[in-house]
């Protein structure tokens, strides 16, 4: 997954404009969707119950399972949004990405497009 314009930014949680790489610091890491990724970094998830995948500015990864790839921002889980933290409600902007899929040795036809 590669952002088509790496200089493009989004605004995440009143933290200011940030690229797909996110902020290198932040509070409450254990409440973020992907605690090991940067705050407001581009992340992915396969299916609605998959584990978060750190993507950032250039994210190469092997899909841990088949399913729909969802992309989004690494913010707090919605059930932790109280007080000054609006989680996804205060995020604005968008990124355009290119998704390249390569076959694996176990599956030469790894995807289909609906």
Rosetta constraint file for C-alpha pairs under 8 A:
AtomPair CA 1 CA 55 HARMONIC 7.06 0.50
AtomPair CA 1 CA 58 HARMONIC 6.26 0.50
AtomPair CA 1 CA 59 HARMONIC 5.29 0.50
AtomPair CA 1 CA 60 HARMONIC 6.57 0.50
AtomPair CA 1 CA 97 HARMONIC 6.38 0.50
AtomPair CA 1 CA 98 HARMONIC 5.69 0.50
AtomPair CA 1 CA 99 HARMONIC 4.58 0.50
AtomPair CA 1 CA 100 HARMONIC 6.43 0.50
AtomPair CA 2 CA 57 HARMONIC 6.41 0.50
AtomPair CA 2 CA 58 HARMONIC 5.05 0.50
AtomPair CA 2 CA 59 HARMONIC 6.54 0.50
AtomPair CA 2 CA 97 HARMONIC 5.29 0.50
AtomPair CA 2 CA 98 HARMONIC 5.19 0.50
AtomPair CA 2 CA 99 HARMONIC 6.51 0.50
AtomPair CA 3 CA 20 HARMONIC 7.44 0.50
AtomPair CA 3 CA 57 HARMONIC 6.31 0.50
AtomPair CA 3 CA 58 HARMONIC 7.18 0.50
AtomPair CA 3 CA 95 HARMONIC 6.62 0.50
AtomPair CA 3 CA 96 HARMONIC 5.69 0.50
AtomPair CA 3 CA 97 HARMONIC 4.09 0.50
AtomPair CA 3 CA 98 HARMONIC 6.22 0.50
AtomPair CA 4 CA 95 HARMONIC 7.92 0.50
AtomPair CA 4 CA 96 HARMONIC 5.73 0.50
AtomPair CA 4 CA 97 HARMONIC 5.17 0.50
AtomPair CA 4 CA 98 HARMONIC 6.23 0.50
AtomPair CA 5 CA 95 HARMONIC 7.82 0.50
AtomPair CA 5 CA 96 HARMONIC 7.18 0.50
AtomPair CA 6 CA 19 HARMONIC 6.99 0.50
AtomPair CA 6 CA 20 HARMONIC 7.40 0.50
AtomPair CA 6 CA 57 HARMONIC 6.81 0.50
AtomPair CA 7 CA 19 HARMONIC 6.69 0.50
AtomPair CA 8 CA 19 HARMONIC 6.25 0.50
AtomPair CA 8 CA 95 HARMONIC 6.65 0.50
AtomPair CA 9 CA 17 HARMONIC 5.72 0.50
AtomPair CA 9 CA 18 HARMONIC 5.04 0.50
AtomPair CA 9 CA 19 HARMONIC 4.48 0.50
AtomPair CA 9 CA 20 HARMONIC 6.99 0.50
AtomPair CA 9 CA 93 HARMONIC 7.07 0.50
AtomPair CA 9 CA 94 HARMONIC 7.36 0.50
AtomPair CA 9 CA 95 HARMONIC 7.12 0.50
AtomPair CA 10 CA 17 HARMONIC 5.37 0.50
AtomPair CA 10 CA 18 HARMONIC 5.56 0.50
AtomPair CA 10 CA 19 HARMONIC 6.48 0.50
AtomPair CA 10 CA 20 HARMONIC 7.93 0.50
AtomPair CA 10 CA 91 HARMONIC 7.51 0.50
AtomPair CA 10 CA 92 HARMONIC 5.93 0.50
AtomPair CA 10 CA 93 HARMONIC 4.44 0.50
AtomPair CA 10 CA 94 HARMONIC 5.89 0.50
AtomPair CA 10 CA 95 HARMONIC 7.31 0.50
AtomPair CA 11 CA 15 HARMONIC 6.85 0.50
AtomPair CA 11 CA 16 HARMONIC 5.31 0.50
AtomPair CA 11 CA 17 HARMONIC 4.53 0.50
AtomPair CA 11 CA 18 HARMONIC 6.20 0.50
AtomPair CA 11 CA 91 HARMONIC 5.51 0.50
AtomPair CA 11 CA 92 HARMONIC 5.11 0.50
AtomPair CA 11 CA 93 HARMONIC 6.12 0.50
AtomPair CA 12 CA 16 HARMONIC 6.48 0.50
AtomPair CA 12 CA 17 HARMONIC 7.03 0.50
AtomPair CA 12 CA 18 HARMONIC 7.35 0.50
AtomPair CA 12 CA 40 HARMONIC 5.94 0.50
AtomPair CA 12 CA 73 HARMONIC 7.91 0.50
AtomPair CA 12 CA 75 HARMONIC 7.90 0.50
AtomPair CA 12 CA 88 HARMONIC 7.88 0.50
AtomPair CA 12 CA 90 HARMONIC 6.70 0.50
AtomPair CA 12 CA 91 HARMONIC 4.47 0.50
AtomPair CA 12 CA 92 HARMONIC 6.58 0.50
AtomPair CA 13 CA 75 HARMONIC 7.80 0.50
AtomPair CA 13 CA 85 HARMONIC 7.24 0.50
AtomPair CA 13 CA 86 HARMONIC 6.88 0.50
AtomPair CA 13 CA 87 HARMONIC 6.20 0.50
AtomPair CA 13 CA 88 HARMONIC 7.32 0.50
AtomPair CA 13 CA 90 HARMONIC 5.33 0.50
AtomPair CA 13 CA 91 HARMONIC 5.56 0.50
AtomPair CA 14 CA 90 HARMONIC 6.79 0.50
AtomPair CA 14 CA 91 HARMONIC 7.57 0.50
AtomPair CA 18 CA 22 HARMONIC 5.69 0.50
AtomPair CA 18 CA 23 HARMONIC 6.87 0.50
AtomPair CA 18 CA 40 HARMONIC 7.54 0.50
AtomPair CA 19 CA 41 HARMONIC 7.54 0.50
AtomPair CA 19 CA 57 HARMONIC 7.51 0.50
AtomPair CA 20 CA 40 HARMONIC 7.58 0.50
AtomPair CA 20 CA 41 HARMONIC 5.24 0.50
AtomPair CA 20 CA 42 HARMONIC 5.00 0.50
AtomPair CA 20 CA 56 HARMONIC 4.96 0.50
AtomPair CA 20 CA 57 HARMONIC 5.04 0.50
AtomPair CA 20 CA 95 HARMONIC 7.73 0.50
AtomPair CA 21 CA 38 HARMONIC 7.02 0.50
AtomPair CA 21 CA 40 HARMONIC 7.66 0.50
AtomPair CA 21 CA 41 HARMONIC 4.89 0.50
AtomPair CA 21 CA 42 HARMONIC 6.56 0.50
AtomPair CA 21 CA 55 HARMONIC 7.98 0.50
AtomPair CA 21 CA 56 HARMONIC 4.24 0.50
AtomPair CA 21 CA 57 HARMONIC 5.09 0.50
AtomPair CA 22 CA 38 HARMONIC 5.37 0.50
AtomPair CA 22 CA 39 HARMONIC 5.50 0.50
AtomPair CA 22 CA 40 HARMONIC 4.58 0.50
AtomPair CA 22 CA 41 HARMONIC 3.79 0.50
AtomPair CA 22 CA 42 HARMONIC 7.05 0.50
AtomPair CA 22 CA 56 HARMONIC 7.05 0.50
AtomPair CA 23 CA 38 HARMONIC 5.56 0.50
AtomPair CA 23 CA 39 HARMONIC 5.23 0.50
AtomPair CA 23 CA 40 HARMONIC 6.30 0.50
AtomPair CA 23 CA 41 HARMONIC 6.98 0.50
AtomPair CA 24 CA 38 HARMONIC 5.40 0.50
AtomPair CA 24 CA 39 HARMONIC 6.82 0.50
AtomPair CA 25 CA 38 HARMONIC 6.91 0.50
AtomPair CA 25 CA 39 HARMONIC 6.81 0.50
AtomPair CA 26 CA 38 HARMONIC 7.90 0.50
AtomPair CA 26 CA 39 HARMONIC 6.14 0.50
AtomPair CA 28 CA 32 HARMONIC 7.13 0.50
AtomPair CA 29 CA 35 HARMONIC 5.09 0.50
AtomPair CA 29 CA 36 HARMONIC 7.80 0.50
AtomPair CA 29 CA 39 HARMONIC 7.88 0.50
AtomPair CA 30 CA 35 HARMONIC 5.56 0.50
AtomPair CA 31 CA 35 HARMONIC 7.15 0.50
AtomPair CA 31 CA 76 HARMONIC 5.42 0.50
AtomPair CA 31 CA 77 HARMONIC 6.35 0.50
AtomPair CA 31 CA 80 HARMONIC 6.97 0.50
AtomPair CA 32 CA 39 HARMONIC 7.57 0.50
AtomPair CA 32 CA 74 HARMONIC 6.43 0.50
AtomPair CA 32 CA 75 HARMONIC 5.32 0.50
AtomPair CA 32 CA 76 HARMONIC 4.15 0.50
AtomPair CA 32 CA 77 HARMONIC 5.92 0.50
AtomPair CA 33 CA 52 HARMONIC 6.85 0.50
AtomPair CA 33 CA 74 HARMONIC 5.79 0.50
AtomPair CA 33 CA 75 HARMONIC 6.12 0.50
AtomPair CA 33 CA 76 HARMONIC 5.85 0.50
AtomPair CA 33 CA 77 HARMONIC 5.70 0.50
AtomPair CA 34 CA 43 HARMONIC 7.70 0.50
AtomPair CA 34 CA 52 HARMONIC 5.62 0.50
AtomPair CA 34 CA 53 HARMONIC 7.44 0.50
AtomPair CA 34 CA 54 HARMONIC 7.26 0.50
AtomPair CA 34 CA 74 HARMONIC 6.20 0.50
AtomPair CA 36 CA 54 HARMONIC 7.95 0.50
AtomPair CA 37 CA 41 HARMONIC 6.67 0.50
AtomPair CA 37 CA 54 HARMONIC 5.78 0.50
AtomPair CA 37 CA 74 HARMONIC 7.36 0.50
AtomPair CA 38 CA 74 HARMONIC 7.23 0.50
AtomPair CA 39 CA 74 HARMONIC 5.62 0.50
AtomPair CA 39 CA 75 HARMONIC 6.32 0.50
AtomPair CA 40 CA 73 HARMONIC 5.16 0.50
AtomPair CA 40 CA 74 HARMONIC 4.56 0.50
AtomPair CA 40 CA 75 HARMONIC 5.71 0.50
AtomPair CA 41 CA 54 HARMONIC 7.73 0.50
AtomPair CA 41 CA 55 HARMONIC 7.44 0.50
AtomPair CA 41 CA 56 HARMONIC 5.42 0.50
AtomPair CA 41 CA 73 HARMONIC 5.65 0.50
AtomPair CA 41 CA 74 HARMONIC 5.27 0.50
AtomPair CA 42 CA 54 HARMONIC 7.03 0.50
AtomPair CA 42 CA 55 HARMONIC 5.57 0.50
AtomPair CA 42 CA 56 HARMONIC 4.82 0.50
AtomPair CA 42 CA 57 HARMONIC 7.44 0.50
AtomPair CA 42 CA 71 HARMONIC 7.00 0.50
AtomPair CA 42 CA 72 HARMONIC 5.74 0.50
AtomPair CA 42 CA 73 HARMONIC 4.91 0.50
AtomPair CA 42 CA 74 HARMONIC 6.30 0.50
AtomPair CA 43 CA 52 HARMONIC 6.62 0.50
AtomPair CA 43 CA 53 HARMONIC 5.54 0.50
AtomPair CA 43 CA 54 HARMONIC 4.88 0.50
AtomPair CA 43 CA 55 HARMONIC 5.00 0.50
AtomPair CA 43 CA 56 HARMONIC 6.65 0.50
AtomPair CA 43 CA 71 HARMONIC 5.78 0.50
AtomPair CA 43 CA 72 HARMONIC 5.51 0.50
AtomPair CA 43 CA 73 HARMONIC 5.83 0.50
AtomPair CA 43 CA 74 HARMONIC 6.02 0.50
AtomPair CA 44 CA 52 HARMONIC 5.81 0.50
AtomPair CA 44 CA 53 HARMONIC 4.92 0.50
AtomPair CA 44 CA 54 HARMONIC 6.62 0.50
AtomPair CA 44 CA 55 HARMONIC 6.68 0.50
AtomPair CA 44 CA 69 HARMONIC 6.52 0.50
AtomPair CA 44 CA 70 HARMONIC 5.39 0.50
AtomPair CA 44 CA 71 HARMONIC 4.36 0.50
AtomPair CA 44 CA 72 HARMONIC 6.22 0.50
AtomPair CA 45 CA 49 HARMONIC 7.88 0.50
AtomPair CA 45 CA 50 HARMONIC 5.53 0.50
AtomPair CA 45 CA 51 HARMONIC 6.03 0.50
AtomPair CA 45 CA 52 HARMONIC 4.93 0.50
AtomPair CA 45 CA 53 HARMONIC 5.83 0.50
AtomPair CA 45 CA 69 HARMONIC 5.74 0.50
AtomPair CA 45 CA 70 HARMONIC 5.18 0.50
AtomPair CA 45 CA 71 HARMONIC 6.58 0.50
AtomPair CA 46 CA 50 HARMONIC 5.14 0.50
AtomPair CA 46 CA 51 HARMONIC 7.32 0.50
AtomPair CA 46 CA 52 HARMONIC 7.92 0.50
AtomPair CA 46 CA 63 HARMONIC 7.69 0.50
AtomPair CA 46 CA 65 HARMONIC 7.05 0.50
AtomPair CA 46 CA 66 HARMONIC 7.10 0.50
AtomPair CA 46 CA 67 HARMONIC 5.61 0.50
AtomPair CA 46 CA 68 HARMONIC 5.38 0.50
AtomPair CA 46 CA 69 HARMONIC 4.49 0.50
AtomPair CA 46 CA 70 HARMONIC 6.09 0.50
AtomPair CA 47 CA 67 HARMONIC 5.40 0.50
AtomPair CA 47 CA 68 HARMONIC 5.24 0.50
AtomPair CA 47 CA 69 HARMONIC 6.45 0.50
AtomPair CA 47 CA 70 HARMONIC 7.10 0.50
AtomPair CA 53 CA 61 HARMONIC 7.98 0.50
AtomPair CA 54 CA 59 HARMONIC 6.96 0.50
AtomPair CA 55 CA 59 HARMONIC 3.96 0.50
AtomPair CA 55 CA 60 HARMONIC 7.14 0.50
AtomPair CA 75 CA 87 HARMONIC 6.05 0.50
AtomPair CA 75 CA 88 HARMONIC 6.92 0.50
AtomPair CA 76 CA 80 HARMONIC 6.47 0.50
AtomPair CA 76 CA 81 HARMONIC 7.07 0.50
AtomPair CA 76 CA 87 HARMONIC 5.64 0.50
AtomPair CA 76 CA 88 HARMONIC 7.90 0.50
AtomPair CA 77 CA 81 HARMONIC 7.23 0.50
AtomPair CA 77 CA 87 HARMONIC 7.31 0.50
AtomPair CA 78 CA 87 HARMONIC 6.33 0.50
AtomPair CA 78 CA 88 HARMONIC 7.52 0.50
AtomPair CA 81 CA 85 HARMONIC 5.30 0.50
AtomPair CA 81 CA 86 HARMONIC 5.59 0.50
AtomPair CA 81 CA 87 HARMONIC 5.83 0.50
AtomPair CA 82 CA 86 HARMONIC 6.98 0.50
AtomPair CA 86 CA 90 HARMONIC 5.68 0.50
AtomPair CA 87 CA 91 HARMONIC 7.36 0.50
AtomPair CA 101 CA 110 HARMONIC 7.74 0.50
AtomPair CA 101 CA 111 HARMONIC 7.72 0.50
AtomPair CA 102 CA 110 HARMONIC 7.49 0.50
AtomPair CA 103 CA 107 HARMONIC 6.14 0.50
AtomPair CA 103 CA 108 HARMONIC 4.71 0.50
AtomPair CA 103 CA 109 HARMONIC 5.91 0.50
AtomPair CA 103 CA 110 HARMONIC 5.53 0.50
AtomPair CA 104 CA 108 HARMONIC 5.68 0.50
AtomPair CA 104 CA 110 HARMONIC 7.14 0.50
